[in-house]
Amino acid sequence: MKRLVLSIALLSSPLTAWADCASRHQQAMSCAEGMRWDAQANACVPVSTS
């Protein structure tokens, strides 16, 4: 039983990481025109023209 639980946990961890990564990339591409993705703020921010 322990082996089954461990196997499921090990097999599902790459899927969890992929899903997290995929959702972050999708957010980065959804900023409006004149905005860019700021990873530190975790949000779209205006593009500065200075």
The first five atom37 places (N, CA, C, CB, O) and aatype in JSON, in Angstrom:
{
  "aatype": [12, 11, 1, 10, 19, 10, 15, 9, 0, 10, 10, 15, 15, 14, 10, 16, 0, 17, 0, 3, 4, 0, 15, 1, 8, 5, 5, 0, 12, 15, 4, 0, 6, 7, 12, 1, 17, 3, 0, 5, 0, 2, 0, 4, 19, 14, 19, 15, 16, 15],
  "atom_mask": [
    [1, 1, 1, 1, 1],
    [1, 1, 1, 1, 1],
    [1, 1, 1, 1, 1],
    [1, 1, 1, 1, 1],
    [1, 1, 1, 1, 1],
    [1, 1, 1, 1, 1],
    [1, 1, 1, 1, 1],
    [1, 1, 1, 1, 1],
    [1, 1, 1, 1, 1],
    [1, 1, 1, 1, 1],
    [1, 1, 1, 1, 1],
    [1, 1, 1, 1, 1],
    [1, 1, 1, 1, 1],
    [1, 1, 1, 1, 1],
    [1, 1, 1, 1, 1],
    [1, 1, 1, 1, 1],
    [1, 1, 1, 1, 1],
    [1, 1, 1, 1, 1],
    [1, 1, 1, 1, 1],
    [1, 1, 1, 1, 1],
    [1, 1, 1, 1, 1],
    [1, 1, 1, 1, 1],
    [1, 1, 1, 1, 1],
    [1, 1, 1, 1, 1],
    [1, 1, 1, 1, 1],
    [1, 1, 1, 1, 1],
    [1, 1, 1, 1, 1],
    [1, 1, 1, 1, 1],
    [1, 1, 1, 1, 1],
    [1, 1, 1, 1, 1],
    [1, 1, 1, 1, 1],
    [1, 1, 1, 1, 1],
    [1, 1, 1, 1, 1],
    [1, 1, 1, 0, 1],
    [1, 1, 1, 1, 1],
    [1, 1, 1, 1, 1],
    [1, 1, 1, 1, 1],
    [1, 1, 1, 1, 1],
    [1, 1, 1, 1, 1],
    [1, 1, 1, 1, 1],
    [1, 1, 1, 1, 1],
    [1, 1, 1, 1, 1],
    [1, 1, 1, 1, 1],
    [1, 1, 1, 1, 1],
    [1, 1, 1, 1, 1],
    [1, 1, 1, 1, 1],
    [1, 1, 1, 1, 1],
    [1, 1, 1, 1, 1],
    [1, 1, 1, 1, 1],
    [1, 1, 1, 1, 1]
  ],
  "atom_positions": [
    [[0.82, -1.19, 0.0], [0.0, 0.0, 0.0], [0.87, 1.26, 0.0], [-0.94, 0.0, 1.21], [0.56, 2.23, -0.69]],
    [[1.96, 1.25, 0.78], [2.85, 2.4, 0.83], [3.46, 2.67, -0.54], [3.95, 2.19, 1.88], [3.61, 3.82, -0.95]],
    [[3.81, 1.6, -1.24], [4.4, 1.75, -2.57], [3.42, 2.37, -3.55], [4.88, 0.4, -3.1], [3.8, 3.19, -4.39]],
    [[2.17, 2.0, -3.45], [1.15, 2.54, -4.33], [0.98, 4.04, -4.1], [-0.19, 1.81, -4.12], [0.93, 4.82, -5.05]],
    [[0.89, 4.45, -2.86], [0.74, 5.87, -2.53], [1.97, 6.64, -2.98], [0.51, 6.06, -1.01], [1.84, 7.73, -3.56]],
    [[3.16, 6.11, -2.74], [4.39, 6.77, -3.16], [4.47, 6.87, -4.67], [5.6, 6.01, -2.61], [4.89, 7.9, -5.2]],
    [[4.07, 5.84, -5.37], [4.09, 5.86, -6.84], [3.15, 6.92, -7.39], [3.71, 4.49, -7.4], [3.5, 7.65, -8.32]],
    [[1.98, 7.01, -6.84], [1.0, 8.02, -7.29], [1.54, 9.42, -7.04], [-0.36, 7.83, -6.57], [1.43, 10.3, -7.9]],
    [[2.13, 9.63, -5.87], [2.68, 10.95, -5.54], [3.82, 11.33, -6.49], [3.18, 10.98, -4.09], [3.88, 12.46, -6.97]],
    [[4.71, 10.39, -6.77], [5.84, 10.68, -7.65], [5.41, 10.89, -9.1], [6.84, 9.56, -7.58], [6.0, 11.71, -9.81]],
    [[4.4, 10.18, -9.54], [3.93, 10.33, -10.92], [3.12, 11.6, -11.12], [3.11, 9.12, -11.31], [3.09, 12.13, -12.23]],
    [[2.46, 12.09, -10.09], [1.63, 13.27, -10.26], [2.4, 14.58, -10.07], [0.48, 13.23, -9.28], [1.92, 15.62, -10.52]],
    [[3.55, 14.56, -9.46], [4.28, 15.81, -9.22], [4.72, 16.53, -10.5], [5.49, 15.53, -8.37], [4.64, 17.75, -10.53]],
    [[5.19, 15.84, -11.56], [5.51, 16.58, -12.79], [4.28, 17.23, -13.42], [6.16, 15.64, -13.79], [4.4, 18.3, -14.01]],
    [[3.13, 16.62, -13.3], [1.91, 17.19, -13.85], [1.53, 18.47, -13.13], [0.77, 16.19, -13.77], [1.06, 19.43, -13.74]],
    [[1.74, 18.49, -11.83], [1.44, 19.68, -11.04], [2.36, 20.82, -11.43], [1.57, 19.38, -9.53], [1.92, 21.95, -11.59]],
    [[3.65, 20.53, -11.6], [4.61, 21.56, -12.0], [4.29, 22.08, -13.39], [6.05, 21.0, -11.95], [4.4, 23.28, -13.63]],
    [[3.91, 21.21, -14.31], [3.6, 21.63, -15.67], [2.37, 22.54, -15.66], [3.36, 20.4, -16.58], [2.34, 23.56, -16.35]],
    [[1.37, 22.18, -14.9], [0.14, 22.98, -14.85], [0.42, 24.37, -14.27], [-0.94, 22.27, -14.02], [-0.12, 25.36, -14.76]],
    [[1.26, 24.45, -13.27], [1.61, 25.73, -12.67], [2.37, 26.59, -13.68], [2.44, 25.53, -11.4], [2.09, 27.78, -13.81]],
    [[3.3, 26.0, -14.37], [4.11, 26.73, -15.35], [3.24, 27.19, -16.52], [5.26, 25.85, -15.87], [3.37, 28.32, -16.98]],
    [[2.36, 26.34, -16.98], [1.51, 26.69, -18.11], [0.59, 27.86, -17.77], [0.69, 25.48, -18.54], [0.36, 28.73, -18.62]],
    [[0.07, 27.9, -16.56], [-0.83, 28.99, -16.19], [-0.08, 30.31, -16.07], [-1.54, 28.67, -14.89], [-0.65, 31.36, -16.38]],
    [[1.16, 30.3, -15.64], [1.93, 31.54, -15.54], [2.25, 32.1, -16.91], [3.22, 31.3, -14.76], [2.21, 33.32, -17.1]],
    [[2.57, 31.25, -17.85], [2.86, 31.72, -19.2], [1.62, 32.29, -19.86], [3.44, 30.6, -20.05], [1.71, 33.26, -20.61]],
    [[0.49, 31.72, -19.6], [-0.75, 32.21, -20.18], [-1.06, 33.62, -19.66], [-1.91, 31.25, -19.86], [-1.53, 34.46, -20.43]],
    [[-0.8, 33.88, -18.4], [-1.03, 35.2, -17.85], [-0.11, 36.22, -18.5], [-0.84, 35.19, -16.33], [-0.52, 37.34, -18.78]],
    [[1.12, 35.84, -18.73], [2.09, 36.76, -19.3], [1.68, 37.19, -20.7], [3.47, 36.12, -19.34], [2.01, 38.31, -21.11]],
    [[0.98, 36.36, -21.43], [0.6, 36.69, -22.79], [-0.75, 37.4, -22.86], [0.56, 35.43, -23.63], [-1.19, 37.76, -23.95]],
    [[-1.41, 37.61, -21.74], [-2.74, 38.18, -21.78], [-2.79, 39.66, -21.37], [-3.65, 37.39, -20.89], [-3.87, 40.19, -21.11]],
    [[-1.64, 40.32, -21.3], [-1.63, 41.75, -20.96], [-2.17, 42.56, -22.13], [-0.19, 42.22, -20.59], [-1.98, 42.21, -23.3]],
    [[-2.86, 43.64, -21.81], [-3.42, 44.53, -22.82], [-2.3, 45.29, -23.54], [-4.42, 45.51, -22.18], [-1.17, 45.34, -23.07]],
    [[-2.64, 45.88, -24.67], [-1.68, 46.67, -25.42], [-1.21, 47.84, -24.56], [-2.31, 47.19, -26.75], [-2.01, 48.49, -23.89]],
    [[0.09, 48.11, -24.58], [0.66, 49.16, -23.76], [1.02, 48.7, -22.35], [0.0, 0.0, 0.0], [1.47, 49.49, -21.52]],
    [[0.82, 47.41, -22.1], [1.14, 46.82, -20.8], [2.14, 45.68, -21.02], [-0.15, 46.3, -20.07], [2.24, 45.14, -22.12]],
    [[2.86, 45.34, -19.97], [3.76, 44.19, -20.03], [3.66, 43.43, -18.71], [5.24, 44.63, -20.31], [3.22, 43.99, -17.7]],
    [[4.06, 42.17, -18.73], [3.98, 41.33, -17.55], [5.18, 41.62, -16.65], [3.93, 39.84, -17.93], [6.32, 41.59, -17.11]],
    [[4.93, 41.89, -15.39], [5.97, 42.09, -14.4], [5.92, 40.89, -13.46], [5.77, 43.44, -13.61], [4.97, 40.72, -12.69]],
    [[6.95, 40.06, -13.53], [6.98, 38.83, -12.74], [7.06, 39.13, -11.24], [8.15, 37.96, -13.16], [6.51, 38.38, -10.43]],
    [[7.74, 40.19, -10.87], [7.86, 40.52, -9.45], [6.52, 40.98, -8.88], [8.93, 41.6, -9.23], [6.15, 40.6, -7.77]],
    [[5.81, 41.79, -9.63], [4.51, 42.27, -9.17], [3.42, 41.22, -9.43], [4.15, 43.58, -9.88], [2.34, 41.28, -8.84]],
    [[3.73, 40.27, -10.3], [2.78, 39.21, -10.67], [1.52, 39.82, -11.28], [2.42, 38.34, -9.44], [0.4, 39.39, -11.0]],
    [[1.74, 40.86, -12.12], [0.62, 41.56, -12.74], [1.09, 42.3, -13.99], [-0.03, 42.55, -11.74], [2.3, 42.45, -14.2]],
    [[0.15, 42.76, -14.8], [0.46, 43.59, -15.95], [0.72, 45.01, -15.46], [-0.69, 43.55, -17.01], [-0.02, 45.53, -14.63]],
    [[1.76, 45.63, -15.99], [2.1, 47.01, -15.62], [2.26, 47.83, -16.89], [3.41, 47.06, -14.76], [2.58, 47.27, -17.94]],
    [[2.04, 49.15, -16.82], [2.21, 49.98, -18.0], [3.65, 49.99, -18.48], [1.75, 51.4, -17.71], [4.58, 49.94, -17.68]],
    [[3.83, 50.04, -19.8], [5.16, 50.14, -20.38], [5.59, 51.59, -20.29], [5.19, 49.63, -21.86], [4.87, 52.48, -20.74]],
    [[6.75, 51.84, -19.7], [7.22, 53.22, -19.57], [7.88, 53.65, -20.87], [8.22, 53.36, -18.38], [8.56, 52.86, -21.51]],
    [[7.69, 54.91, -21.26], [8.23, 55.44, -22.5], [9.43, 56.34, -22.27], [7.17, 56.19, -23.25], [9.91, 56.97, -23.21]],
    [[9.92, 56.42, -21.05], [11.06, 57.3, -20.77], [12.38, 56.63, -20.97], [10.99, 57.81, -19.38], [13.43, 57.25, -20.77]]
  ]
}
